[in-house]
Every structure is written in C-alpha cells, then in structure tokens.
Amino acid sequence: MNGLIKISIERPIAVLAAVLMVVMFGAVALSKIPIQLTPDVRKPVIALETIWPGAAPAEIEREITNKQEEVLKGLEGLEEISSESQDGRSRITLEFGVGQDMGRALLLTANRLDRVSGYPEEADEPSMRTASSEDNPIAWIVVRRTGDNKRPMHEFGDFVEDVIQDRLERVTGVARVNVYGASQRQMVVRVDPDAMARYRLTVTDVVDRMRAANSSVSAGDVDEGKRRYVVRTEGDFSNVDDVKNVVVRSQTDDATGGQARVTIGDIADVEFGFSDPSARIRMNGQAAIAINTIRETGANVIETMDGIRDAIRELNENRLPAEQLKMTQVYDETVYIDSSISLVQQNIIVGGILAALVLLIFLRSGGATLIVSMAIPVSVIGAFVAMAFMGRSLNVISLAGIAFAVGMVVDAAIVVLENIFRLREKGYSRAEAAYLGAKQVWVAVLVSALTTVMVFIPILLMDLEVGQLFRDIAVALSVSVMLSLIVAITVIPALCKRLLGGPDQSSITRMRLPVIDSLAEGFHATVMALTRRVVKSKLLSVGVVALLCGAGALITVAFLPKLEYLPNGNRNLIFGVVVPPPG
C-alpha cells in the first residue's frame, strides 16, 4: 500500500487518467443500467392455473384441484401448498424453501403434472408461472368506441388480440400483454328443444355426433406402382354449412329401402357468434376493453414505456380509425418512477453541495475543499460500473444507497487530508507531507471502510426476499466506500502535492466567521469543561453513561415509528374492492 501511495504522488498524470477512466466507464454504465421503480425480487413460489369454463367450484375441486394436489404434495423442497377453486378456474400455489432452484422446481412440477390424467375434455392445460416483483403491470390501456360505433365492445376481442396485442408484444422489453373484457368469436349452435323431442334426441347425442364429425383421421396409405398415396379423412369444420350438414340420426325403411336423416340444421340454428366476456370493463361510463403490459426481467422501464407510447400513437393514427376505436393509456408507472428518481437525484445533488459547504466552513481552504470534494463524484460514478457489472438496476433503493454514500465517501478523504495538512504545518514539503500523511493513517482508513462494508455482507449473501430487495443499497454503499478508500490513498495525496499550500501561503486561509466561530468556540469550551469533570470522577462517568443510554432507550420507545415492510408512496390512485355475496 505504501508503494501505491508513493507511485500516486510521483505520477499524478497516471492518477488523473485513472480518474477520467472511472468517470468515463461510469457514464457509459449509467446509460446501460436498467431503470425501474424497485429491484426485481424472485420469490420461491410457483402458481398453477387451470381453466374449465362453466364448471362449478365443487366440480373444479373434485376433477382438477384434488388430482393435482395429490401428485404435487411430494415435490422436493416444497414447504406449503394452498389451493383455491372458483367458478371455471383452479389455482394452486406452491411455496418452496429459501434458496430453491426455481428452474429445477418448474421442471419437477411439470413432470408431476404429466401424471395427472382424466381431465375434463373442456378443461384447458394447466399453466405455470413463478411469482416475482416484475409481474406488476407497468401500463394499463383502455380501448373505447368513437363516432357512431354501436357494436358491442366485447366483440372486438379478435381485433384487439390480432392487431393491438400483437403490436404491443413486439415492443422491446414487453414480456406479455393481457387483455380483459373481450370475448372470442365462436360457432354457436342453438338447439330447438321441441325438434329434439320430436326426433327423440338429447343434448348428449348432439354433442357426441358433432365431436365425432369434427375430426381428421388418418386412413393409412395405398401403394400404386411406384407411387404411394397417404389417405386421410378431413372432417374439421370450416364454415356454418359443415356444421348444419352433420347427421345426428338416420333410419332406413325396410319396406322401401329409403333412408331418413336428421341433421344439425333440422334441429338447431347455427351461426357465428361470440362467447360471453369473462369481465366487463367501463371507463367514464363507456364500455371498454382493458389491456395491461408486463415487462421483461431486467428491462429498462423508461425505454419500454417509450416504445409502448410509440405503439399506441401508431395504432391510433393508422389501424384504429377504420374500426372507430381509440386507445387511451390510463396508467403509466414511469410517472411515479420519474418523480421518485428525480427526488432521490435532487437529494444526492443537494447533499453533495451541503457536504462541500461544510468542508469549506471547517477547512477554510478552497484547495482543501476541492481535494476532498473530488472523492464524491469519483466514488459515486465508479459505483455505477460495479452495479452494471453485477447486473443491478437503477431504482429508488440503489439511489438511496448512493445518497447515503455521498456523506460517507468523504470521511476517509478528510482523515487523510487532515493528517497531510498537519504535517504540512510542521514544515514538511508537499511531497513528504502527502506521502507520510497517507502512510500513517491508511490502516485506520482501511479498517473504517471495512467495518462499513462488513455490515452489508449478510444482505449480499441473503437469499430471502428482503435480501434481494436491499441488495442494491448494499452494493451501492459498499462499492462507494471501498472506492473512497482508494481515492483517499491515491487521488488525495496526488492532489495535495499540487494544490495544498502551506501555513504561509495564500491557498490556506484563516478567515474568521463571526457567528460560526463564536458558537464553535463556546461549544468547544463547554464540551472540554464537561469532559474534564467527568474524567476526574468515576461515579460521575458511570452516571453520565447510564443517563445517556437510558435517555436514548426511552426516546426510541416513545418516538418509534410504525413498522412497515416498505413505505407507501403517493401514486395518486385509489383502489376500491366490492365483494358480492356468493352467487
């Protein structure tokens, strides 16, 4: 370490080049770091969802939920399993232990689900997803009618999915897009009960005949000379007439040999229609379709939102006017992110200025203040390089760590500068004072920095959700403090050799500040007098310690704020939930 100090003093140009490189790489890293509201938090949770349209909760539980729970309860690392059966939907939540490899857990869960057989024919395949903080939508968009468009809003579901959803999913940084309030186009068969009774048919007969007719079957192959023909029966429905012509019952007259057939068209009306929407959305009293966008893990929210706005503007100008529709963005997470980040950035700037002002007041030297203040931008900007290298994001948590670091990174620089200035006042040359001043205190400065970093090591190694959440603040603080140590023993001695004057030089001023100096002298005299009295009496010393500790404990208990996991910011939103009675 002594060699590093000596090299820094002898080669200040190399030190300046290193500082410029740190600033340059920090600026590049800052432009590449993803910006979001809070850090990504991966939870050891897998959520399963199985859809069975029209089924009652009891049927869902009996035919789907119980079967899935039976095969999933022995999963490796599973700590808790909970389920919820609703109308047409089964949800199962699997909670695993801390540190569980969720990739392996997903694979094991999928393999276990393959053992479940006997699902109802109308039920969809179960879907799986892991729970994380990025599941929250960053934008909500509504689609409404314009002009004299009177078509039911839910009937635009196919258009919304084919055009709007497809365009939004192509935005860089968007993981998925969800559509609410739309219905799917489908073939609707409305049977006539009287006609069915006349021909002695039941709904089950009609469904079975339609299911058998709507299929494609391989019929083998036929060899003819040098050619081989693959035979296949195509029976998939493609239009309304295909459904109407399905024979549901036939009968042969033994006397005449004639045949009588009953088709779907004889007992039912067949037409294209729409399914009932699973949700009904209204905005300002008008029917609407709601769309939200979920970002990819690690995506820059600001850039993703810019892409979403461009997509909305493009659709409103080109595709939607022909359908008499309009898209409106009703929620934008970046508004809150911008305001939060702007507030933290403002605190960083104001804190840095106040720190420099305090240094100027106490050091009374423009050169000394400039030397110490150099530690702030170099340490903070250098922290961005480490954050980019470790894959961290720029959010309110990491920015809060940087704001804390602004006041902490000058500690080592002040200690080194004060010792160098002390030696300078004793008559040492600039180079000697810079070398000896840094050499004498670098061990103490190192220990001080390590004690700060050691506090955050448990957070860096913690796999719990709180560890993931506050890892950014630990990285920002630890890297900034360690960089300030390097700055203190390299940059500070190098600058002191060039900028720091001596007692008889004009760069060191002894200007008296009337109010501040008077208060400081009075405070110093009072503290020293109290210290001398306390040191002389052991009983008084014990009493002072007990009094301060007791007063601190009482004040902590009396003014302890309410405990919360995270503070609740004002997002200018009010959520109201109304739960109706069952049925």
Phi, psi and omega per residue, in radians:
M1 nan -0.643 3.114
N2 -1.105 -0.633 3.085
G3 -1.120 -0.676 3.111
L4 -1.119 -0.709 3.113
I5 -1.098 -0.765 -3.111
K6 -1.138 -0.742 3.121
I7 -1.095 -0.692 -3.134
S8 -1.102 -0.657 -3.135
I9 -1.276 -0.677 -3.091
E10 -1.339 -0.461 -3.091
R11 -2.190 1.239 -3.114
P12 -1.151 -0.477 3.126
I13 -1.142 -0.680 3.097
A14 -1.122 -0.679 3.095
V15 -1.116 -0.762 3.121
L16 -1.087 -0.692 3.102
A17 -1.106 -0.724 3.112
A18 -1.107 -0.712 3.112
V19 -1.098 -0.764 3.132
L20 -1.119 -0.644 3.101
M21 -1.135 -0.748 3.106
V22 -1.062 -0.777 3.134
V23 -1.114 -0.731 -3.120
M24 -1.143 -0.862 3.125
F25 -1.132 -0.605 3.090
G26 -1.118 -0.699 3.111
A27 -1.143 -0.711 3.101
V28 -1.135 -0.771 3.132
A29 -1.091 -0.654 -3.138
L30 -1.089 -0.606 3.126
S31 -1.312 -0.311 -3.106
K32 -1.756 -0.289 -3.091
I33 -1.236 2.286 3.088
P34 -1.077 2.473 3.116
I35 -1.894 2.212 3.104
Q36 -2.657 3.069 -3.062
L37 -1.304 -0.930 -3.121
T38 -2.288 2.835 3.119
P39 -1.130 2.710 3.045
D40 -1.240 2.268 -3.133
V41 -2.116 2.028 3.106
R42 -1.633 2.148 -3.124
K43 -1.776 2.500 3.126
P44 -1.337 1.046 -3.064
V45 -2.311 2.379 3.016
I46 -2.098 2.249 3.138
A47 -1.896 2.234 3.089
L48 -1.891 2.479 3.107
E49 -2.458 2.273 3.122
T50 -2.227 2.243 -3.096
I51 -1.791 2.277 3.017
W52 -2.340 1.595 -3.014
P53 -1.002 2.322 3.032
G54 1.437 -0.060 -3.089
A55 -1.449 2.565 3.108
A56 -1.400 2.756 -3.140
P57 -0.967 -0.669 3.138
A58 -1.119 -0.716 3.089
E59 -1.155 -0.715 3.103
I60 -1.016 -0.805 -3.112
E61 -1.140 -0.734 -3.067
R62 -1.271 -0.763 -2.996
E63 -1.589 -0.367 -3.044
I64 -2.175 -1.037 -2.987
T65 -1.075 -0.842 -3.110
N66 -1.098 -0.683 -3.141
K67 -1.152 -0.717 3.136
Q68 -1.211 -0.728 3.127
E69 -1.075 -0.612 -3.098
E70 -1.090 -0.666 -3.106
V71 -1.563 -0.327 -3.076
L72 -1.617 -0.276 -2.983
K73 -1.197 -0.278 3.138
G74 -1.796 0.341 -3.118
L75 -1.117 2.518 3.123
E76 -1.159 2.233 3.102
G77 1.418 0.016 -3.113
L78 -1.307 2.243 -3.141
E79 -1.833 -0.601 -3.106
E80 -2.650 2.456 3.094
I81 -2.257 2.271 3.127
S82 -2.339 2.615 -3.077
S83 -2.401 2.791 3.131
E84 -2.563 2.141 3.132
S85 -1.909 2.126 -3.115
Q86 -2.159 3.130 3.068
D87 -1.069 1.975 3.066
G88 1.281 0.216 -3.027
R89 -2.676 2.395 3.048
S90 -2.105 2.273 3.115
R91 -2.177 2.277 3.093
I92 -2.224 2.293 3.139
T93 -1.994 2.174 3.130
L94 -1.913 2.098 3.119
E95 -1.877 2.167 -3.089
F96 -1.840 2.989 3.138
G97 -1.288 2.813 3.135
V98 -1.132 2.390 -3.135
G99 1.517 0.068 3.134
Q100 -1.163 2.373 3.048
D101 -1.291 1.832 -3.026
M102 -1.246 -0.453 3.038
G103 -1.099 -0.789 3.098
R104 -1.172 -0.678 3.131
A105 -1.096 -0.705 3.090
L106 -1.083 -0.736 -3.140
L107 -1.130 -0.773 3.126
L108 -1.131 -0.678 3.128
T109 -1.128 -0.742 3.123
A110 -1.109 -0.689 3.118
N111 -1.141 -0.681 3.113
R112 -1.162 -0.685 -3.130
L113 -1.150 -0.465 3.098
D114 -1.130 -0.337 3.124
R115 -1.342 -0.309 -3.109
V116 -1.330 2.204 3.106
S117 -2.214 2.902 3.085
G118 1.418 0.467 3.035
Y119 -1.126 2.575 3.011
P120 -1.014 2.545 -3.070
E121 -1.103 -0.509 -3.117
E122 -1.448 -0.168 -3.077
A123 -1.376 2.515 3.081
D124 -1.442 2.897 3.057
E125 -1.188 2.480 3.129
P126 -1.160 2.502 3.099
S127 -1.927 2.575 -3.121
M128 -2.183 2.559 3.010
R129 -2.722 2.642 3.078
T130 -1.590 2.622 -3.129
A131 -1.554 2.379 3.100
S132 -2.768 2.954 -3.072
S133 -1.235 -0.405 -3.105
E134 -1.406 0.062 3.077
D135 -1.256 -0.273 3.133
N136 -1.259 2.328 -3.125
P137 -1.172 2.498 3.099
I138 -1.651 -0.208 -3.138
A139 -2.662 2.495 2.993
W140 -2.102 2.363 -3.097
I141 -2.304 2.443 3.060
V142 -2.045 2.539 3.086
V143 -1.981 2.173 -3.111
R144 -2.232 2.844 3.104
R145 -1.394 2.665 3.060
T146 -2.262 2.879 3.084
G147 1.095 -2.400 -3.111
D148 -1.748 0.469 3.132
N149 -1.228 2.009 -3.119
K150 -1.931 0.038 -3.107
R151 -1.142 2.405 3.109
P152 -0.937 2.373 -3.003
M153 -1.113 -0.638 -3.065
H154 -1.189 -0.290 -3.131
E155 -1.336 -0.099 3.082
F156 -1.549 0.248 -3.083
G157 -1.041 -0.782 -3.140
D158 -1.104 -0.733 3.134
F159 -1.124 -0.746 -3.131
V160 -1.097 -0.743 -3.111
E161 -1.272 -0.691 -3.080
D162 -1.328 -0.568 -3.034
V163 -1.869 -1.042 -3.018
I164 -1.246 -0.892 -3.112
Q165 -1.081 -0.726 3.128
D166 -1.075 -0.712 -3.134
R167 -1.193 -0.732 -3.127
L168 -1.188 -0.606 -3.136
E169 -1.221 -0.316 3.105
R170 -1.495 -0.031 3.077
V171 -1.273 2.307 3.139
T172 -1.086 2.204 3.133
G173 1.755 -0.147 3.128
V174 -1.614 2.146 -3.134
A175 -1.477 -0.802 3.123
R176 -2.725 2.807 -3.135
V177 -2.229 2.255 3.137
N178 -1.906 2.431 -3.132
V179 -2.039 2.310 -3.132
Y180 -2.200 2.500 3.079
G181 1.560 0.118 3.141
A182 -1.838 2.823 3.088
S183 -2.236 2.737 -3.102
Q184 -1.644 2.527 3.051
R185 -1.283 2.372 -3.066
Q186 -2.635 2.865 3.070
M187 -1.494 2.187 -3.086
V188 -1.913 2.195 3.104
V189 -2.015 1.929 3.136
R190 -1.823 1.858 -3.063
V191 -1.420 2.655 3.087
D192 -1.723 1.971 -3.090
P193 -1.030 -0.659 -3.133
D194 -1.136 -0.735 3.140
A195 -1.164 -0.672 3.117
M196 -1.129 -0.693 3.114
A197 -1.164 -0.629 -3.140
R198 -1.103 -0.681 -3.119
Y199 -1.692 0.185 3.086
R200 0.971 0.939 3.126
L201 -2.078 2.672 3.071
T202 -2.060 2.906 3.116
V203 -1.086 -0.637 3.122
T204 -1.094 -0.705 3.105
D205 -1.059 -0.751 -3.096
V206 -1.150 -0.784 -3.129
V207 -1.107 -0.754 -3.137
D208 -1.105 -0.741 3.138
R209 -1.130 -0.715 3.131
M210 -1.185 -0.694 3.124
R211 -1.144 -0.680 3.137
A212 -1.210 -0.606 -3.117
A213 -1.330 -0.509 -3.091
N214 -1.566 1.192 -3.120
S215 -2.742 2.690 3.058
S216 -1.999 2.254 -3.020
V217 -2.167 2.349 3.058
S218 -1.380 2.311 -3.101
A219 -1.966 0.380 3.092
G220 1.540 -2.672 -3.117
D221 -2.470 2.819 -3.124
V222 -2.233 2.199 3.091
D223 -1.640 2.255 3.113
E224 -2.430 1.745 -3.109
G225 1.135 -2.218 3.131
K226 -1.524 0.033 -3.093
R227 -1.900 2.653 3.087
R228 -2.269 2.092 -3.084
Y229 -1.833 2.227 3.060
V230 -1.585 2.171 -3.081
V231 -1.768 2.291 -3.121
R232 -2.512 2.380 3.112
T233 -1.655 2.010 3.130
E234 -1.615 2.044 -3.110
G235 -2.264 0.195 -3.135
D236 -1.200 2.388 3.101
F237 -1.213 2.364 3.109
S238 -2.177 -0.290 3.126
N239 -2.653 3.116 -3.086
V240 -1.142 -0.679 -3.110
D241 -1.111 -0.580 3.101
D242 -1.055 -0.656 3.135
V243 -1.295 -0.729 -3.112
K244 -1.098 -0.531 -3.062
N245 -1.514 0.021 3.110
V246 -1.183 2.228 -3.138
V247 -1.499 2.164 3.136
V248 -1.800 -0.323 3.089
R249 -2.770 2.423 3.082
S250 -2.399 2.631 -3.103
Q251 -2.562 2.397 -3.111
T252 -1.885 2.301 3.080
D253 -1.446 2.044 -3.105
D254 -1.128 -0.545 -3.073
A255 -1.333 -0.808 -3.045
T256 -1.747 -0.325 -3.088
G257 1.404 0.023 3.123
G258 -1.304 2.716 3.134
Q259 -2.087 2.465 3.074
A260 -2.038 2.280 -3.113
R261 -2.162 2.494 3.043
V262 -2.001 2.123 -3.138
T263 -1.859 2.973 3.103
I264 -1.049 -0.632 3.138
G265 -1.118 -0.398 3.141
D266 -1.368 -0.410 -3.025
I267 -2.105 0.003 -3.056
A268 -2.663 2.758 2.985
D269 -1.714 2.240 -3.097
V270 -2.027 2.255 3.129
E271 -2.765 2.845 3.024
F272 -1.408 2.321 3.119
G273 -2.507 -2.795 -3.110
F274 -2.303 2.514 3.072
S275 -1.244 2.820 3.094
D276 -1.206 2.333 3.133
P277 -1.158 2.462 3.134
S278 -1.327 -0.282 3.112
A279 -2.597 2.644 3.093
R280 -2.108 2.122 -3.041
I281 -1.888 2.395 3.065
R282 -2.346 2.467 3.069
M283 -2.309 2.081 -3.115
N284 0.930 0.699 3.090
G285 1.440 0.008 -3.134
Q286 -1.933 2.504 3.085
A287 -1.140 2.522 -3.072
A288 -2.661 2.930 2.971
I289 -2.027 2.279 -3.092
A290 -1.757 2.481 3.140
I291 -2.345 2.367 2.995
N292 -2.209 2.766 -3.112
T293 -2.130 2.346 3.111
I294 -1.920 2.280 -3.088
R295 -1.450 2.778 3.034
E296 -1.318 2.725 3.101
T297 -1.122 2.240 3.116
G298 1.435 0.028 -3.135
A299 -1.305 2.590 3.087
N300 -1.341 1.974 -3.051
V301 -1.092 -0.677 -3.108
I302 -1.103 -0.832 -3.138
E303 -1.176 -0.677 3.115
T304 -1.098 -0.725 -3.131
M305 -1.176 -0.621 3.064
D306 -1.067 -0.714 3.092
G307 -1.136 -0.645 3.116
I308 -1.162 -0.737 3.117
R309 -1.096 -0.711 3.107
D310 -1.099 -0.693 3.129
A311 -1.138 -0.729 3.122
I312 -1.098 -0.797 3.132
R313 -1.090 -0.713 3.131
E314 -1.128 -0.759 -3.141
L315 -1.176 -0.715 3.130
N316 -1.130 -0.495 -3.106
E317 -1.535 -0.514 -2.967
N318 -1.948 -0.987 -2.953
R319 -1.610 -0.648 -2.990
L320 -1.330 -0.566 -3.130
P321 -0.999 -0.612 3.134
A322 -1.129 -0.512 3.127
E323 -1.655 0.025 -3.090
Q324 0.984 0.872 3.102
L325 -2.206 2.808 3.108
K326 -2.573 2.404 3.096
M327 -1.739 2.419 3.110
T328 -2.344 2.210 3.086
Q329 -1.463 2.113 -3.055
V330 -1.865 -0.205 3.090
Y331 -2.508 2.309 -3.120
D332 -2.376 1.900 -3.095
E333 -1.149 -0.428 -3.083
T334 -1.198 -0.392 3.090
V335 -1.078 -0.798 3.120
Y336 -1.244 -0.657 3.121
I337 -1.116 -0.803 -3.135
D338 -1.050 -0.763 -3.125
S339 -1.177 -0.677 3.138
S340 -1.176 -0.826 -3.125
I341 -1.163 -0.674 3.114
S342 -1.081 -0.686 3.126
L343 -1.135 -0.762 -3.140
V344 -1.166 -0.721 3.104
Q345 -1.077 -0.689 3.093
Q346 -1.094 -0.705 3.103
N347 -1.119 -0.669 3.120
I348 -1.101 -0.795 -3.114
I349 -1.150 -0.835 3.140
V350 -1.110 -0.709 3.126
G351 -1.105 -0.707 3.100
G352 -1.112 -0.725 3.127
I353 -1.141 -0.746 3.125
L354 -1.136 -0.673 3.111
A355 -1.087 -0.763 3.114
A356 -1.136 -0.652 3.140
L357 -1.147 -0.732 3.106
V358 -1.106 -0.717 3.095
L359 -1.069 -0.737 -3.132
L360 -1.119 -0.684 -3.130
I361 -1.148 -0.719 -3.063
F362 -1.497 -0.617 -3.116
L363 -1.460 -0.457 -3.138
R364 0.980 0.574 -3.121
S365 -2.507 2.145 3.099
G366 -1.145 -0.711 3.120
G367 -1.132 -0.782 3.131
A368 -1.107 -0.712 3.118
T369 -1.111 -0.737 3.115
L370 -1.096 -0.708 -3.133
I371 -1.088 -0.832 -3.118
V372 -1.204 -0.688 -3.105
S373 -1.132 -0.382 3.102
M374 -1.073 -0.462 -3.117
A375 -1.169 -0.469 -3.067
I376 -1.196 -1.035 -3.094
P377 -1.147 -0.651 -3.114
V378 -1.131 -0.793 -3.114
S379 -1.189 -0.743 -3.092
V380 -1.211 -0.809 -3.124
I381 -1.174 -0.641 3.091
G382 -1.111 -0.490 3.110
A383 -1.123 -0.500 3.123
F384 -1.126 -0.577 3.108
V385 -1.098 -0.809 3.137
A386 -1.131 -0.677 3.137
M387 -1.132 -0.720 3.106
A388 -1.165 -0.697 -3.138
F389 -1.132 -0.634 -3.119
M390 -1.540 0.045 3.089
G391 1.316 0.419 3.129
R392 -1.487 2.950 -3.106
S393 -2.044 2.848 3.082
L394 -1.636 1.938 -3.090
N395 -2.521 -3.116 -3.084
V396 -1.139 -0.484 3.127
I397 -1.243 -0.880 -3.135
S398 -1.162 -0.647 3.106
L399 -1.172 -0.587 3.059
A400 -1.114 -0.695 3.070
G401 -1.075 -0.711 3.109
I402 -1.163 -0.664 3.094
A403 -1.089 -0.713 3.069
F404 -1.115 -0.663 -3.062
A405 -1.187 -0.432 -3.110
V406 -0.986 -0.722 -3.141
G407 -1.435 -0.328 -3.064
M408 -1.591 -0.495 -3.039
V409 -1.258 -0.284 -3.142
V410 -1.509 -0.149 -3.080
D411 -1.085 -0.890 -3.111
A412 -1.115 -0.703 -3.136
A413 -1.103 -0.685 3.139
I414 -1.144 -0.725 -3.137
V415 -1.083 -0.824 -3.126
V416 -1.142 -0.798 -3.117
L417 -1.089 -0.721 -3.131
E418 -1.098 -0.703 3.131
N419 -1.215 -0.673 3.095
I420 -1.115 -0.762 -3.137
F421 -1.140 -0.610 3.107
R422 -1.105 -0.772 3.111
L423 -1.183 -0.585 3.120
R424 -1.130 -0.678 3.116
E425 -1.174 -0.426 3.116
K426 -1.381 -0.113 3.078
G427 1.898 0.036 3.104
Y428 -1.206 2.651 3.056
S429 -1.225 2.938 -3.116
R430 -1.033 -0.835 -3.099
A431 -1.121 -0.764 -3.131
E432 -1.146 -0.780 -3.137
A433 -1.105 -0.715 3.137
A434 -1.116 -0.756 -3.108
Y435 -1.220 -0.907 -3.102
L436 -1.170 -0.654 -3.119
G437 -1.094 -0.744 3.111
A438 -1.298 -0.644 -3.116
K439 -1.119 -0.660 -3.055
Q440 -1.259 -0.475 -3.002
V441 -2.040 0.009 -3.037
W442 -1.141 -0.539 3.118
V443 -1.151 -0.772 3.115
A444 -1.113 -0.703 3.120
V445 -1.136 -0.694 3.114
L446 -1.091 -0.807 3.129
V447 -1.072 -0.726 3.133
S448 -1.073 -0.735 3.130
A449 -1.184 -0.705 -3.117
L450 -1.154 -0.648 3.110
T451 -1.086 -0.613 3.094
T452 -1.212 -0.738 -3.114
V453 -1.196 -0.672 -3.091
M454 -1.061 -0.508 -3.141
V455 -1.082 -0.565 -3.036
F456 -1.675 -0.068 3.133
I457 -1.056 -0.757 3.089
P458 -1.018 -0.629 3.124
I459 -1.195 -0.671 3.126
L460 -1.129 -0.548 -3.094
L461 -1.658 -0.123 -3.054
M462 -1.387 2.272 3.116
D463 -1.620 -0.107 3.128
L464 -1.134 2.909 3.142
E465 -1.053 -0.673 3.138
V466 -1.152 -0.592 3.091
G467 -1.146 -0.727 3.098
Q468 -1.154 -0.621 -3.071
L469 -1.217 -0.737 -3.049
F470 -1.764 0.200 3.107
R471 -1.149 -0.583 -3.128
D472 -1.125 -0.729 -3.138
I473 -1.186 -0.589 3.095
A474 -1.176 -0.738 3.133
V475 -1.130 -0.816 -3.095
A476 -1.077 -0.798 -3.121
L477 -1.207 -0.805 -3.072
S478 -1.108 -0.816 -3.119
V479 -1.152 -0.731 -3.138
S480 -1.090 -0.748 -3.123
V481 -1.178 -0.726 3.118
M482 -1.170 -0.646 3.059
L483 -1.147 -0.636 3.109
S484 -1.121 -0.557 3.068
L485 -1.119 -0.799 3.130
I486 -1.118 -0.713 3.116
V487 -1.097 -0.697 -3.077
A488 -1.124 -0.574 -3.068
I489 -1.781 0.008 3.091
T490 -2.147 -1.065 -3.065
V491 -1.206 -0.761 -3.090
I492 -1.088 -0.873 3.096
P493 -1.072 -0.676 3.138
A494 -1.107 -0.741 3.138
L495 -1.249 -0.605 3.135
C496 -1.096 -0.634 3.121
K497 -1.106 -0.531 -3.075
R498 -1.661 -0.654 -2.937
L499 -1.895 -0.489 -3.011
L500 -1.406 2.170 3.121
G501 -1.584 -3.019 3.140
G502 -1.866 -3.084 -3.109
P503 -1.091 -0.486 -3.073
D504 -1.749 0.181 -3.103
Q505 -1.868 2.740 -3.036
S506 -1.252 -0.290 -3.121
S507 -1.253 -0.296 3.060
I508 -1.855 2.073 -3.083
T509 -1.919 2.630 3.084
R510 -2.150 0.705 -3.126
M511 -1.148 2.364 3.141
R512 -1.619 2.284 3.075
L513 -1.767 1.942 -2.952
P514 -0.922 -1.025 -3.034
V515 -1.248 -0.843 -3.067
I516 -1.124 -0.782 -3.123
D517 -1.157 -0.653 3.120
S518 -1.123 -0.785 3.106
L519 -1.117 -0.705 -3.125
A520 -1.130 -0.738 3.135
E521 -1.136 -0.723 3.104
G522 -1.132 -0.746 3.115
F523 -1.097 -0.754 -3.129
H524 -1.103 -0.762 -3.131
A525 -1.126 -0.724 -3.138
T526 -1.127 -0.811 -3.115
V527 -1.108 -0.759 -3.120
M528 -1.151 -0.682 3.105
A529 -1.126 -0.753 3.110
L530 -1.127 -0.700 -3.137
T531 -1.104 -0.739 -3.142
R532 -1.098 -0.713 -3.136
R533 -1.185 -0.728 -3.123
V534 -1.155 -0.698 -3.108
V535 -1.129 -0.562 -3.092
K536 -1.260 -0.422 -3.050
S537 -2.133 2.118 3.097
K538 -1.168 -0.708 -3.141
L539 -1.085 -0.749 3.119
L540 -1.144 -0.627 3.122
S541 -1.101 -0.810 3.124
V542 -1.113 -0.697 3.130
G543 -1.105 -0.735 3.127
V544 -1.116 -0.749 3.136
V545 -1.100 -0.804 -3.139
A546 -1.110 -0.703 -3.138
L547 -1.113 -0.809 -3.123
L548 -1.143 -0.751 3.135
C549 -1.142 -0.769 3.127
G550 -1.130 -0.733 3.120
A551 -1.115 -0.682 3.112
G552 -1.108 -0.723 3.123
A553 -1.138 -0.765 3.137
L554 -1.108 -0.757 3.139
I555 -1.123 -0.675 3.120
T556 -1.087 -0.796 -3.134
V557 -1.167 -0.697 -3.062
A558 -1.237 -0.662 -3.032
F559 -1.948 0.309 3.127
L560 -1.118 2.129 3.136
P561 -1.256 2.879 3.133
K562 -1.142 2.545 -3.076
L563 -1.512 2.262 3.094
E564 -2.396 2.652 3.100
Y565 -1.169 -0.844 3.051
L566 -2.487 2.613 3.100
P567 -1.177 2.579 3.115
N568 -1.640 1.996 3.093
G569 -1.481 2.821 3.132
N570 -1.539 1.883 3.141
R571 -1.743 0.159 3.130
N572 1.027 0.653 3.123
L573 -2.290 2.544 3.033
I574 -2.225 2.175 3.108
F575 -1.835 2.241 3.067
G576 -2.091 2.326 -3.108
V577 -2.146 2.195 3.090
V578 -2.021 2.135 -3.122
V579 -1.845 1.937 3.132
P580 -1.356 2.848 3.081
P581 -1.175 2.758 -3.124
P582 -0.962 2.392 3.105
G583 1.562 nan nan
